[in-house]
Amino acid sequence: MTNDEIGAELFISPATVKTHLARVMAKLGAHDRAQLVVRAYEGGLVRPGARG
């Protein structure tokens, strides 16, 4: 999802989404969103094939 889409879903501004993503990436040592997705799968936050 884009920052705009995430913001609309959570009722926050795209700038706030950008700030939160940057902080999460810094804390996890991720360089991009793809690495965050990998971490989410590895950590059991999401399951393959799960939706919603």
Sequence and secondary structure as in RCSB ss.txt:
>XXXX:A:sequence
MTNDEIGAELFISPATVKTHLARVMAKLGAHDRAQLVVRAYEGGLVRPGARG
>XXXX:A:secstr
  HHHHHHHHTS HHHHHHHHHHHHHHHT SSHHHHHHHHHHTTSS TT   
